[in-house]
């Protein structure tokens, strides 16, 4: 997995590279500028020219080095330095002088011919330290660069698009929209969290001499980007000398009148994700409707009617006996005792439990019931459910996704999956992961039920938390991506994601 750092952590890493590993900042800037020039060349049209727009800080210094390398290669370049030149950092000023020695003078944006198709604009105004919306000449420059991009010029950003908050992925106004972003040394959080991930365009990480050892002792949690190799290796190949008991028995507590499909989606996803056996515990009058979705599902009838409550405790304890994982929540009939029931059930069973949908809504009023759990607990809320769990608004949750997920996970000692674009996984001990798969077509009813089933299957096969969960989230998103390639995004449904799982396992040799 690649680490994605905050601006403060990047400063620590840079200092460590210089003081511990002998990589002076001047050399890091030289390497960064060379990589930036190479990226710019790679997207230029035949005969195209290069416009490099720099700020007064070290990000601008990277741009000035890139301009020098482009000039050395014989390219036609124009260079502008935005802002107060008297406030240039020493490294940026040194590289401006070096560029001028090559016969290249800076000019105002007004004096430049308008870039268009075939041309490349290098954005080197702001780096990782931006904490407020650009203003004055900086805002004017960014706005003008947006016009150039709409006219057909390619935009290559140095480290982060100017106007992007590198810790959160928040886009200030105005903000550069890049075609390519060159990340120097290590990834930054804002490059892999939305909307920053989209604004970065194609993200290219380049090694500029910052040893990986420089990031080993950083202050604060490190966000890790889950990649395909990580997820694939988390799910081991099947041995020849195995049987259905080897791969776990998942019990699913789901479904109610009009929502039998939710239970079926969870169960089918678990089966398609390798669970050896899957049983669905639901009200007796719904069992046949659930089983009709797939003959491989087994049913556990819960007698009685109405919302799940404490009267169902013994039946559910019996249903979970001898099982390897529990998934509870999608479509369940919820009432005033459902939260208490969940707490008592978790106190009686030691298997890992995934709580989703109405199970989350049921415990939201009293999260202390989760502290009774004997086994690992995984919560899989979407932003609205997370708002109910934390007493915040959905807008607040979306604005502080990392902090909200981590605080809930560490406070309750559970694993939290905060679903959405770039789903986040926060472990009970504070580890943070971000998923890179998935697409807008998966914003459809039942998609979360499928994810719960995959999580249950991976846990039932013995994968440890949180590995089972970030691997399940990655596989879920990849299945949706592969399904979208065949069916498009507009008409994608949850059942298509289940079909896409088979394509994932083929791709992974599983």
NUVOVO-692344 format. One line per field, with one value per residue (C-alpha): y, z, x. Coordinates in steps of 0.02 Angstrom, whole numbers, plus 32768, in hexadecimal, padded with zeros to 4 digits. Layout:
c2 Y ...
c3 Z ...
c1 X ...
# end
This chain:
c2 8000 80B0 812F 81D5 825E 8302 83A2 8399 82E5 8316 839B 8318 82A2 832A 8359 82A2 828D 831E 8302 8244 8212 82A2 82DD 839C 83FB 8443 8394 8361 83FB 83D3 8322 835F 83DF 835F 82E7 8375 83A3 82ED 82E4 8384 8342 82A1 82F9 8381 8380 8389 8437 846A 84E9 84EF 8572 8562 85C4 85CD 860D 865A 85BE 851B 84D8 8567 8534 8488 84DD 8548 84AE 845B 84F5 84E9 8431 8455 84E1 846F 83F6 847C 849B 8541 8580 8614 862D 8698 86B1 86E2 8746 87AD 877F 87CC 873C 86B1 8627 861A 8579 85C2 8661 85FB 859A 8639 867B 85D8 85E2 8695 865F 85EF 868A 8671 8708 8703 8763 8790 8720 87AF 87B0 86F7 86B3 864E 8595 851C 846E 841A 8490 8463 84D1 84A3 84D6 84F9 8582 852E 8491 842F 84C0 8517 8531 85B4 85E3 8635 86F0 8784 875E 86A6 8693 86F4 8681 85E3 8623 864D 85A0 8557 85B8 8575 84C2 84D9 851B 8472 8488 83F8 8420 83CF 83F4 83F3 8388 83C5 842F 84E2 8505 8454 8437 83AB 8364 834F 8352 83EB 845A 8513 858D 85A4 8500 84B9 841E 83BB 833A 82F5 8312 82E4 82B2 82CD 8242 820A 8218 829F 8281 8302 82A7 8209 8250 829A 8317 832A 8280 82B4 8360 8312 82B5 822F 8221 81F8 81DD 81F7 81CF 826B 8220 821F 8176 810E 8106 81C0 819D 8114 817E 8204 825D 8229 81A0 817C 8164 80CC 80B6 8004 7FC4 7F2C 7EC5 7EE1 7EA4 7E12 7DD3 7DE5 7D5F 7CC0 7C42 7BA9 7B0A 7A65 7A0C 7A79 7A6E 7AE0 7AE2 7B2A 7BCC 7BF9 7BFF 7CAE 7CD4 7D68 7DBE 7E24 7E41 7E70 7E7B 7ED6 7EC8 7E10 7E44 7E99 7DF4 7D99 7E16 7E03 7D45 7D3B 7DB1 7D48 7CAA 7CFD 7D38 7C8A 7C63 7BA8 7BB6 7C45 7C43 7CD0 7CEA 7D49 7D47 7C9D 7CE0 7D28 7C92 7C4B 7CF5 7D05 7C54 7C6E 7CE2 7C56 7B9D 7BA2 7C0F 7BBA 7C02 7C17 7C46 7CC2 7CA7 7D38 7DD7 7E8F 7EE3 7E80 7E8D 7E37 7DA9 7D76 7D6D 7CB2 7C87 7CF5 7CB1 7C02 7C3A 7C7E 7BE4 7B8C 7C14 7C74 7D23 7D88 7E0C 7E6A 7EFB 7F09 7F14 7ED9 7F0C 7F8C 7FB8 8003 7F65 7F43 7FA3 7F49 7EA3 7EC4 7EED 7E4E 7DE4 7E29 7E04 7D4D 7D23 7D31 7D2E 7DCD 7E31 7EAB 7F29 7F86 7FEA 7FDB 7F86 8029 8091 8021 803B 80F4 8129 80CA 809D 8056 7FB2 7F94 7F91 7EEB 7E91 7DFB 7DF3 7E73 7EEB 7F3F 7FD2 7FFD 80A3 8114 81CF 81DE 814A 818E 8233 81D6 8173 820D 8291 82FC 8338 82DC 8378 8377 82BF 82DB 8370 830F 825B 8222 826D 8234 8180 8175 81C0 8147 80B1 80D5 8111 8071 7FFB 7FC5 7FC9 804F 804D 80FA 80DA 8152 8191 8155 80E9 80F8 806C 8099 800E 7FFF 802F 80CA 8089 80E1 809B 80E4 8080 80B0 8045 8063 80D8 8141 80B4 805B 80E2 8070 8012 7F70 7F9D 7FAA 7F03 7EB3 7F00 7EBB 7E0E 7E18 7E53 7DC3 7D44 7D81 7D82 7CD4 7C95 7CC9 7D6C 7DDE 7E87 7F06 7EA9 7E4E 7EF2 7F5D 7EC9 7EB2 7F6C 7F66 7EC9 7F14 7FB2 7F51 7EE1 7F7E 7FC4 7F24 7F1B 7FD1 7FA9 7F2A 7F7E 8037 809C 80E0 8037 7FDF 7F80 7F23 7E7A 7EB1 7ECF 7E1C 7DDF 7E4D 7DF2 7D59 7DC5 7E01 7D50 7D1E 7DB7 7D8D 7CD4 7CA8
c3 8000 7FDF 806C 8054 80C5 810C 80E8 8196 817A 80D3 8129 81A5 8116 80BA 8156 8175 80C1 80D8 818A 8192 80DD 8097 8013 8012 7FE5 7F4B 7F06 7F2F 7ECF 7E3C 7E33 7E44 7DB9 7D44 7D61 7D46 7CA0 7C67 7C91 7C31 7B98 7B9E 7B82 7B08 7A56 79C1 79B9 7A59 7ACF 7B8C 7C04 7CB6 7D3C 7DE1 7E8F 7F02 7F6E 7F57 7EE8 7E75 7E82 7E41 7DAD 7D8A 7D87 7D0F 7C9F 7C9A 7C69 7BE3 7B9F 7B9F 7B35 7AB4 7ADF 7AC6 7B73 7BC9 7C85 7CFE 7DB8 7E11 7EB1 7F0B 7EC7 7F63 7FC7 7F61 7FC6 7FB5 7F50 7ED9 7EC1 7E9E 7E17 7DCD 7DBB 7D6D 7CF0 7CC4 7CA4 7C1B 7BCA 7C05 7C50 7CAD 7C6A 7CA0 7C75 7C11 7B9F 7B76 7ADA 7B0D 7B1C 7ABE 7A75 7A74 7AF8 7BAE 7C47 7CDF 7D82 7E07 7E6B 7F10 7F63 7FFA 8074 8033 80BD 8074 7FCE 7F51 7F40 7EDF 7E53 7E82 7E69 7DC6 7D88 7DB5 7D62 7CC4 7CC4 7CC7 7C28 7BD5 7C01 7BB9 7B1B 7B09 7B67 7BD8 7C90 7CF2 7DAD 7E1C 7EB4 7ECB 7E5C 7E9A 7F03 7F4A 8004 800A 80B3 808E 7FD2 7FE7 7F4E 7F71 7EF0 7E78 7E63 7DD5 7D7F 7D44 7CBC 7D12 7DC2 7DEC 7EA3 7EE5 7F52 7FB0 7F96 7FEE 803C 7FCE 7F31 7F5D 7FB4 7F50 7F05 7F01 7EAF 7E1A 7E0F 7E08 7D67 7D47 7DE4 7DC8 7E61 7E40 7EAF 7ECC 7F49 7FE6 802F 8069 8111 8123 813E 81BF 825C 822D 82AB 82A4 8243 8191 8110 80A2 7FF2 7FD3 7F2C 7EC7 7EF7 7FAF 7F9D 7F2E 7FA6 803B 7FF2 7FE9 7F5A 7F80 7FAB 7F5B 8001 803C 804C 806E 8127 8105 80C3 814E 8173 8170 81C7 8182 81E7 8167 810B 8133 80D6 8033 8050 8038 7FAA 8024 807E 7FDA 7F9C 8039 8030 7F75 7F86 8014 7FAD 7F15 7F87 7FBC 8057 8068 80B0 80C8 8134 813C 81DE 81BD 81EC 81C5 8145 80DE 80D7 8037 7FE0 800D 7FD9 7F32 7F01 7F07 7F31 7F88 8016 80B5 811F 81DB 8205 8292 82DF 8310 82B1 82AE 82DB 831D 83D9 8474 845D 83C5 8425 8447 8395 8350 83CA 838F 82D9 82F6 8353 82F3 826F 823E 821A 8234 81C2 8207 81D1 811A 8114 81C6 821C 829D 833E 83EA 8428 838E 83CE 8475 841A 83B3 8450 84A8 840D 83FB 84B3 8498 83FA 83D8 831B 82B7 8292 8205 822D 819C 816F 81F2 826E 826E 8281 8310 8376 834D 83E4 845C 8417 84BF 8490 8419 84AC 84E1 8448 8464 83B0 8331 82F4 824A 8225 816F 816C 80D9 8102 813C 81B2 81F0 8217 8284 82D9 8304 831F 8292 81F2 8150 8112 81A8 818E 80D9 8105 8187 814B 818A 8238 824F 821B 8285 8320 8319 82FB 8387 83FF 83F2 83C6 8326 826D 820B 8150 811C 8071 7FDF 7F5B 7F99 8026 80C8 8141 81F3 8266 8320 8344 82D6 8230 8197 80E8 804B 7FBA 7F06 7EAB 7E86 7E18 7E1C 7DD0 7E77 7EC7 7EBE 7F39 7F78 7F53 800D 802D 7FB3 800F 80B4 8068 8028 80D3 8128 80AE 80C5 8182 817D 811B 81A9 8167 81F7 8216 81CC 813A 8111 810A 809D 8028 801E 7FFB 7F6F 7F22 7F2C 7ED1 7E4E 7E2E 7E10 7D9C 7D35 7D2F 7CF4 7C66 7C26 7C51 7C67 7D05 7CEF 7CF2 7D6E 7DF7 7E91 7E3E 7DB8 7E40 7E7C 7DCA 7DC1 7E57 7DEB 7D73 7E07 7E3E 7D8D 7D7F 7E25 7E00 7E92
c1 8000 8038 8032 7FD9 8018 7FDD 803C 808A 80C0 810B 8174 81AF 81DC 823B 829C 82C5 82FE 8377 83B5 83B6 83D4 843A 83BE 83C5 8328 837E 8398 82E4 82A7 8319 82D5 8221 8235 8283 81F0 8174 81C6 81BE 8105 80E5 8140 80DC 8035 806C 802E 80A4 80EC 8096 80DE 80E9 80AA 80EC 808F 80EC 80C8 814C 8160 81BD 8133 815C 8212 81E3 818F 8228 8297 821B 8222 82DF 82DB 8259 82C7 835F 82FB 82D8 8223 81CA 819F 8150 8163 80FF 811D 807B 807B 80FE 81A9 81F7 81AA 81F8 824A 8308 82FB 827B 82E3 837F 8324 82DC 838D 83C5 8336 8360 8414 83CC 8384 82D1 827B 81D7 8143 8093 8000 7FB5 804D 8043 7FEE 7F55 7F81 7F10 7F0A 7FB5 7FFB 8021 800A 8071 801A 809E 8047 801B 805C 8022 8015 7F79 7EF8 7E82 7E34 7EA9 7E91 7ED4 7F4F 7F52 7E97 7EA3 7F2D 7ECE 7E31 7E92 7EE1 7E32 7E09 7EA7 7E78 7DCA 7E1F 7E78 7F1C 7F53 7F6C 7FFB 7FFD 8097 806F 7FBB 7F4A 7F4F 7EB4 7EAB 7EBC 7F3D 7F07 7E4D 7E33 7DC4 7DC0 7DC5 7D83 7DD4 7E33 7E99 7E53 7EE9 7EFD 7F98 7FD8 808B 8099 8148 818F 80F4 8039 7FD5 7F2A 7ED5 7F0E 7EAE 7E14 7D85 7D6F 7E2B 7E45 7DDB 7E2B 7ED8 7EAF 7F31 7F9C 8053 80C0 8179 820D 8275 82EF 8286 82B2 821E 8277 8255 819C 81AC 819D 8120 80B2 7FFC 7FA2 7FD4 7F4A 7F6B 7F2C 7EEC 7F2B 7EFC 7F94 7F6A 7EB8 7EE6 7F6B 7EF7 7E87 7EF0 7EDF 7E76 7ED1 7EA0 7E82 7DF1 7D34 7CA1 7CC5 7D70 7D26 7CB2 7BF9 7BAE 7B0A 7AA9 7A22 79C4 7922 786F 77CB 77F0 78AC 78D2 7944 79BB 79D7 79EF 7A6F 7AD8 7ACF 7AF3 7B87 7BCD 7BBD 7C0E 7C9B 7CCD 7C66 7C50 7BA1 7B26 7A8A 7A09 79AA 7909 7852 7805 778A 781B 788F 7847 7851 790A 7935 78DF 796E 79F0 79E2 7A8C 7A4A 7A0E 7982 796E 78BA 78A2 77F8 778A 7763 778D 7831 78C4 78D0 7910 7894 78FD 79A1 79A8 7976 7A01 7A81 7A53 7A5D 7B0D 7B48 7BD2 7BDA 7C77 7C33 7B94 7B49 7AB4 7A4A 7A15 7958 7938 7896 78D1 7879 789B 78F6 7960 79F8 79F3 79E0 7A7C 7ADF 7AA7 7AC8 7B79 7B98 7B69 7BCA 7C85 7C84 7CA9 7C0D 7BE6 7B5C 7B0C 7A71 79E6 7A5A 7ABD 7A20 79E9 7A88 7A9A 7A33 7AA6 7B50 7B84 7B31 7BC3 7C3C 7BEE 7C31 7CA1 7CDC 7D16 7C90 7C8B 7C18 7BF4 7B95 7B72 7B81 7ACD 7ADE 7B85 7B2E 7AB0 7B3A 7B9F 7B1A 7B5E 7B0F 7B33 7B8A 7BFE 7C24 7C51 7CBF 7D22 7D18 7DC2 7DB2 7CFE 7D25 7DC1 7D70 7CDD 7D4F 7DCA 7D44 7CDE 7D6F 7D19 7D46 7CE9 7CC8 7C8D 7C44 7C43 7CBB 7D65 7D1F 7D80 7DAC 7DDD 7E19 7DFC 7EB1 7EB1 7EF3 7EAA 7E90 7E42 7DFD 7E1D 7D9C 7CE4 7C7F 7BDF 7B7A 7B87 7B1B 7A84 7A16 7A63 7B18 7B3C 7AE7 7B60 7BF3 7BB4 7BAB 7C5E 7C9B 7C41 7C8A 7D3D 7D2A 7CDC 7D73 7DE3 7E2C 7E58 7E0D 7E32 7E83 7DE2 7D84 7DF6 7E0C 7D4F 7D34 7DB5 7D69 7CBA 7CF2 7D54 7CBD 7C57 7CDC 7CE4 7C26 7C1E 7C95 7C16 7B71 7B96 7B7C 7ACD 7A76 7AE8 7A8B 7AC6 7AB2 7B2D 7BAF 7B98 7BB5 7C4E 7C98 7CB4 7D19 7D81 7DAB 7DDA 7E49 7E9C 7EB1 7E41
# end
